[in-house]
Amino acid sequence: MSDKCKWGMYSRFDDGVWGTSCGAEWEFTYGGTPEEHGMKYCPYCGKEVEEIPNKNNLSAFERQIIEHLPDEVEWMTRSSDGSLSVHCAEPEKRFYGVWISSGDYDFPINNVFKHVRWMDDEPWNFREDTE
């Protein structure tokens, strides 16, 4: 049994309705994520909230970023220093704090796609996850 309550957004639109693994729903009237609203614990079961990243709980801004990236770019990673990168080929995680691939580019904004973390075992293929 998980020690966290998993939250995921239902809709592809920023309607703010989140489903919980404890079987409840929560709506943020003006959109946003539980983290953005400072919600650390589920008001229904009391467990710590864990946001489940997927195509449905990306912000409208994050979806626009993805829509405007070149078609050949399909992977996203975050280095140990917090910098975000996009890749044309599946990157490999290196022990010195970076993901490497042929055709990788530093992303100029680091405070988006917060679900992409250095501690992830796999790079995020946003093309597969947002179709």
matplotlib code that plots the C-alpha trace (Angstrom):
import matplotlib.pyplot as plt

x = [0.0, 1.4, 2.2, 1.2, -2.0, -1.5, -3.2, -3.7, -5.6, -8.6, -8.9, -6.6, -7.8, -6.9, -10.2, -8.5, -10.2, -7.9, -8.7, -7.0, -5.9, -8.1, -11.2, -12.0, -11.9, -10.5, -11.0, -8.8, -11.2, -8.5, -6.4, -2.9, -1.4, -1.5, 2.1, 1.3, -1.5, 0.7, -1.3, 1.0, -1.6, -4.8, -7.8, -9.6, -7.2, -4.5, -1.6, 1.1, 0.1, 2.1, 1.3, 1.3, 2.8, 1.0, -0.4, -3.4, -1.8, 0.7, -0.1, -1.4, 2.0, 3.9, 1.6, 2.3, 6.0, 5.8, 3.6, 6.3, 9.3, 10.7, 9.2, 12.6, 12.8, 11.0, 12.9, 13.2, 15.6, 16.9, 20.5, 21.7, 22.1, 18.4, 18.9, 16.4, 17.4, 15.5, 16.9, 16.4, 17.6, 17.0, 19.6, 21.7, 22.1, 25.8, 27.3, 28.6, 25.2, 23.9, 21.9, 23.8, 22.5, 23.1, 21.2, 20.6, 19.8, 19.8, 16.3, 16.3, 13.6, 14.1, 11.0, 8.6, 8.1, 8.8, 7.9, 11.1, 13.8, 17.4, 16.5, 14.3, 15.5, 14.3, 14.2, 10.7, 9.4, 6.9, 5.8, 4.5, 3.0, 1.2, -0.4]
y = [0.0, 3.4, 5.9, 8.8, 9.8, 10.1, 13.0, 13.3, 15.8, 14.4, 16.8, 17.9, 21.4, 23.4, 22.9, 22.2, 18.9, 16.3, 12.7, 11.1, 7.5, 7.5, 7.9, 11.6, 14.6, 18.1, 21.2, 24.3, 26.9, 28.9, 25.9, 25.1, 22.1, 20.9, 22.1, 25.5, 25.8, 24.7, 21.5, 19.0, 16.5, 15.1, 16.6, 13.2, 10.6, 12.7, 11.2, 13.2, 14.3, 13.0, 14.6, 12.1, 13.8, 13.0, 14.7, 15.8, 17.8, 19.8, 23.5, 25.3, 27.0, 23.7, 22.2, 25.3, 24.9, 21.2, 22.2, 24.6, 22.4, 20.9, 17.5, 15.8, 16.8, 14.2, 13.7, 15.9, 15.6, 17.6, 17.7, 17.5, 21.3, 21.7, 22.7, 21.4, 19.9, 18.6, 15.8, 14.4, 10.9, 9.0, 10.3, 8.3, 9.4, 10.0, 9.8, 13.4, 14.9, 15.2, 13.3, 13.0, 12.2, 13.2, 16.4, 17.7, 21.3, 23.3, 24.6, 28.3, 28.1, 25.8, 26.5, 24.5, 20.8, 20.3, 16.7, 16.1, 15.5, 14.5, 11.5, 10.0, 6.7, 7.3, 10.4, 11.7, 11.1, 13.9, 13.0, 9.6, 10.9, 13.9, 12.3]
z = [0.0, -1.0, 1.7, -0.6, -2.3, -6.0, -7.8, -11.5, -13.6, -15.5, -18.4, -21.2, -20.5, -17.4, -15.7, -12.4, -11.5, -10.0, -9.2, -6.2, -5.6, -2.4, -4.7, -4.3, -6.5, -5.9, -8.0, -8.1, -9.4, -11.2, -12.3, -11.2, -9.5, -5.9, -5.5, -6.9, -4.3, -1.5, -0.9, 0.7, 2.2, 0.8, 2.6, 2.2, 3.4, 5.1, 3.1, 1.4, -2.1, -5.0, -8.4, -11.3, -14.3, -17.6, -20.6, -18.7, -15.9, -17.9, -17.7, -20.8, -21.1, -21.0, -23.7, -25.9, -25.4, -26.5, -29.5, -30.7, -30.3, -33.6, -34.5, -34.1, -30.4, -28.3, -25.0, -21.9, -19.0, -16.0, -15.0, -11.4, -11.4, -12.2, -15.8, -18.3, -21.7, -24.7, -27.0, -30.5, -29.5, -26.3, -23.8, -21.4, -17.8, -16.9, -13.4, -13.6, -13.4, -17.0, -19.6, -23.0, -26.5, -30.0, -30.6, -27.1, -26.4, -23.2, -22.5, -21.5, -18.9, -15.9, -13.8, -16.0, -16.3, -12.6, -12.8, -14.9, -12.2, -12.1, -9.9, -12.6, -13.9, -17.4, -19.6, -20.4, -23.9, -24.1, -27.6, -26.5, -23.3, -24.8, -27.9]

ax = plt.figure().add_subplot(projection="3d")
ax.plot(x, y, z, "-o")
ax.set_aspect("equal")
plt.show()
